[in-house]
Amino acid sequence: LQIYRRHVQQIFNRIAAIARAALEVSGKDLFVDTSKTVARVPHLLRRPEIDLRIIHVVRDVRAVAWSARKRECERQEAADTARHWVRTHQAALRLGRLVGEDRYFRFRWEDFCTAPESVLAGICAFLGVEPVDLVPRVNTATHHVIGNTMRLRPVRPIRSDETWREALDPSQRVAAERCARELSRSFGYR
Protein backbone atom coordinates (compact mmCIF):
# COMPACT_ATOMS: atom_id res chain seq x y z
CA LEU A 1 0.00 0.00 0.00
CA GLN A 2 2.86 2.36 0.83
CA ILE A 3 4.46 1.72 -2.58
CA TYR A 4 1.15 2.48 -4.31
CA ARG A 5 0.72 5.74 -2.37
CA ARG A 6 4.26 6.79 -3.25
CA HIS A 7 3.59 6.01 -6.92
CA VAL A 8 0.36 8.06 -6.90
CA GLN A 9 2.21 10.94 -5.20
CA GLN A 10 4.87 10.84 -7.94
CA ILE A 11 2.20 10.97 -10.64
CA PHE A 12 0.56 14.03 -9.10
CA ASN A 13 3.94 15.67 -8.54
CA ARG A 14 4.49 15.32 -12.31
CA ILE A 15 1.05 16.69 -13.13
CA ALA A 16 1.69 19.72 -10.91
CA ALA A 17 5.15 20.21 -12.46
CA ILE A 18 3.70 20.12 -16.00
CA ALA A 19 1.05 22.68 -15.04
CA ARG A 20 3.66 24.96 -13.43
CA ALA A 21 5.91 24.69 -16.49
CA ALA A 22 3.05 25.46 -18.88
CA LEU A 23 2.09 28.52 -16.82
CA GLU A 24 5.67 29.71 -16.66
CA VAL A 25 6.27 29.34 -20.40
CA SER A 26 2.94 30.94 -21.34
CA GLY A 27 3.06 33.70 -18.76
CA LYS A 28 -0.46 32.82 -17.70
CA ASP A 29 -1.82 32.15 -14.23
CA LEU A 30 -4.65 29.76 -15.05
CA PHE A 31 -4.20 26.13 -16.12
CA VAL A 32 -7.19 24.13 -17.33
CA ASP A 33 -6.96 20.34 -17.16
CA THR A 34 -9.60 18.86 -19.43
CA SER A 35 -9.59 15.42 -17.85
CA LYS A 36 -12.84 13.60 -18.26
CA THR A 37 -12.45 11.44 -15.17
CA VAL A 38 -13.21 12.54 -11.67
CA ALA A 39 -10.67 10.19 -10.08
CA ARG A 40 -7.94 12.85 -10.10
CA VAL A 41 -9.89 15.41 -8.11
CA PRO A 42 -9.45 14.00 -4.58
CA HIS A 43 -5.69 13.77 -5.15
CA LEU A 44 -5.50 17.31 -6.50
CA LEU A 45 -7.58 18.62 -3.60
CA ARG A 46 -4.83 17.49 -1.21
CA ARG A 47 -2.31 19.79 -2.89
CA PRO A 48 -2.26 23.18 -1.15
CA GLU A 49 -0.53 24.88 -4.10
CA ILE A 50 -3.50 24.13 -6.38
CA ASP A 51 -6.56 26.38 -6.30
CA LEU A 52 -8.82 23.69 -7.72
CA ARG A 53 -12.11 24.47 -9.43
CA ILE A 54 -14.42 21.95 -11.04
CA ILE A 55 -16.27 22.58 -14.29
CA HIS A 56 -18.86 19.86 -14.79
CA VAL A 57 -20.22 19.43 -18.32
CA VAL A 58 -23.41 17.41 -18.73
CA ARG A 59 -24.71 16.07 -22.04
CA ASP A 60 -28.07 14.39 -22.62
CA VAL A 61 -27.70 10.68 -21.81
CA ARG A 62 -29.49 9.74 -25.05
CA ALA A 63 -26.98 11.72 -27.11
CA VAL A 64 -24.15 10.04 -25.20
CA ALA A 65 -25.69 6.61 -25.87
CA TRP A 66 -25.93 7.40 -29.60
CA SER A 67 -22.35 8.65 -29.69
CA ALA A 68 -21.11 5.48 -27.95
CA ARG A 69 -23.01 3.27 -30.38
CA LYS A 70 -21.48 5.10 -33.35
CA ARG A 71 -17.96 4.76 -31.94
CA GLU A 72 -18.37 1.14 -30.89
CA CYS A 73 -19.91 0.00 -34.19
CA GLU A 74 -23.33 -0.50 -32.57
CA ARG A 75 -22.07 -3.03 -30.02
CA GLN A 76 -22.41 -0.65 -27.09
CA GLU A 77 -25.72 -1.07 -25.32
CA ALA A 78 -27.47 2.15 -24.37
CA ALA A 79 -28.23 0.84 -20.86
CA ASP A 80 -24.51 0.21 -20.23
CA THR A 81 -23.65 3.69 -21.46
CA ALA A 82 -26.41 5.21 -19.32
CA ARG A 83 -25.24 3.38 -16.19
CA HIS A 84 -21.71 4.73 -16.79
CA TRP A 85 -23.18 8.20 -17.40
CA VAL A 86 -25.07 8.03 -14.08
CA ARG A 87 -21.98 6.89 -12.12
CA THR A 88 -19.83 9.61 -13.69
CA HIS A 89 -22.27 12.42 -12.96
CA GLN A 90 -23.07 11.20 -9.45
CA ALA A 91 -19.33 11.25 -8.75
CA ALA A 92 -19.03 14.76 -10.20
CA LEU A 93 -21.93 15.96 -8.04
CA ARG A 94 -20.30 14.45 -4.93
CA LEU A 95 -17.05 16.22 -5.77
CA GLY A 96 -18.98 19.45 -6.29
CA ARG A 97 -20.37 19.14 -2.76
CA LEU A 98 -16.88 18.31 -1.49
CA VAL A 99 -15.20 21.39 -2.99
CA GLY A 100 -18.12 23.71 -2.26
CA GLU A 101 -20.49 25.76 -4.35
CA ASP A 102 -17.95 28.53 -4.96
CA ARG A 103 -15.52 26.05 -6.61
CA TYR A 104 -18.03 24.10 -8.69
CA PHE A 105 -19.66 25.15 -11.97
CA ARG A 106 -22.00 22.99 -14.04
CA PHE A 107 -23.47 23.53 -17.46
CA ARG A 108 -25.27 21.49 -20.07
CA TRP A 109 -23.52 20.87 -23.39
CA GLU A 110 -26.70 21.67 -25.30
CA ASP A 111 -26.94 25.07 -23.57
CA PHE A 112 -23.35 25.80 -24.57
CA CYS A 113 -24.12 24.91 -28.18
CA THR A 114 -27.17 27.17 -28.16
CA ALA A 115 -25.51 30.15 -26.45
CA PRO A 116 -21.73 29.66 -26.29
CA GLU A 117 -20.96 33.28 -25.47
CA SER A 118 -23.26 33.21 -22.45
CA VAL A 119 -21.87 29.95 -21.09
CA LEU A 120 -18.28 31.09 -21.69
CA ALA A 121 -19.03 34.34 -19.83
CA GLY A 122 -20.33 32.25 -16.92
CA ILE A 123 -17.18 30.13 -16.94
CA CYS A 124 -14.96 33.23 -17.02
CA ALA A 125 -16.86 34.74 -14.07
CA PHE A 126 -16.55 31.46 -12.18
CA LEU A 127 -12.79 31.37 -12.81
CA GLY A 128 -12.38 35.05 -11.95
CA VAL A 129 -10.97 36.02 -15.33
CA GLU A 130 -12.03 38.70 -17.78
CA PRO A 131 -14.55 37.49 -20.36
CA VAL A 132 -13.12 37.00 -23.82
CA ASP A 133 -15.11 37.19 -27.04
CA LEU A 134 -13.71 33.78 -27.86
CA VAL A 135 -16.13 32.37 -30.43
CA PRO A 136 -15.38 34.84 -33.26
CA ARG A 137 -11.64 34.74 -32.49
CA VAL A 138 -11.11 31.00 -32.23
CA ASN A 139 -9.98 30.49 -35.85
CA THR A 140 -7.92 33.69 -36.02
CA ALA A 141 -5.74 33.08 -32.95
CA THR A 142 -3.16 30.39 -32.43
CA HIS A 143 -4.45 27.80 -30.01
CA HIS A 144 -3.42 24.32 -29.08
CA VAL A 145 -4.95 21.47 -27.16
CA ILE A 146 -2.39 18.74 -26.73
CA GLY A 147 -3.54 15.43 -28.17
CA ASN A 148 -6.70 16.77 -29.80
CA THR A 149 -6.63 16.18 -33.57
CA MET A 150 -9.21 18.94 -34.03
CA ARG A 151 -6.39 21.42 -33.35
CA LEU A 152 -5.19 20.83 -36.90
CA ARG A 153 -8.47 21.92 -38.52
CA PRO A 154 -10.44 25.17 -38.40
CA VAL A 155 -13.18 25.16 -35.80
CA ARG A 156 -16.60 24.81 -37.35
CA PRO A 157 -19.67 26.59 -36.02
CA ILE A 158 -20.75 25.28 -32.63
CA ARG A 159 -23.83 23.12 -32.77
CA SER A 160 -25.32 20.26 -30.81
CA ASP A 161 -25.50 16.95 -32.63
CA GLU A 162 -29.17 16.05 -32.39
CA THR A 163 -29.06 13.08 -34.80
CA TRP A 164 -29.71 10.76 -31.87
CA ARG A 165 -33.36 11.90 -31.91
CA GLU A 166 -33.93 10.09 -35.21
CA ALA A 167 -31.07 7.60 -35.34
CA LEU A 168 -31.11 6.01 -31.90
CA ASP A 169 -33.23 2.87 -31.94
CA PRO A 170 -36.37 3.43 -29.79
CA SER A 171 -35.55 0.46 -27.55
CA GLN A 172 -32.06 1.85 -26.93
CA ARG A 173 -33.51 5.29 -26.25
CA VAL A 174 -35.96 3.85 -23.71
CA ALA A 175 -33.17 1.81 -22.08
CA ALA A 176 -30.99 4.91 -21.66
CA GLU A 177 -33.90 6.95 -20.33
CA ARG A 178 -34.88 4.23 -17.86
CA CYS A 179 -31.37 3.89 -16.42
CA ALA A 180 -30.75 7.62 -16.08
CA ARG A 181 -34.27 8.96 -15.56
CA GLU A 182 -33.99 10.64 -12.16
CA LEU A 183 -30.54 12.14 -12.65
CA SER A 184 -31.27 13.14 -16.23
CA ARG A 185 -34.40 15.00 -15.13
CA SER A 186 -32.48 16.72 -12.35
CA PHE A 187 -30.27 18.19 -15.08
CA GLY A 188 -33.34 19.42 -16.96
CA TYR A 189 -33.64 16.75 -19.64
CA ARG A 190 -37.10 15.44 -20.52
Protein Blocks (a to p, Z undefined) as FASTA:
>chain_A
ZZmmmmmmmmmmmmmmmmmmmmmmnopabdcdfbfbfklmmmmmmpmkbccddddddddf
klmmmmmmmmnnomacfklmmmmmmmmmmmmmmmmmmnopklcccddfklmmmmmmlmmm
mmmmmnopacddfklmmmmpccddehiaklmpccddddddfklmmmpcfklmmmmmmmmm
mmmmmnopZZ
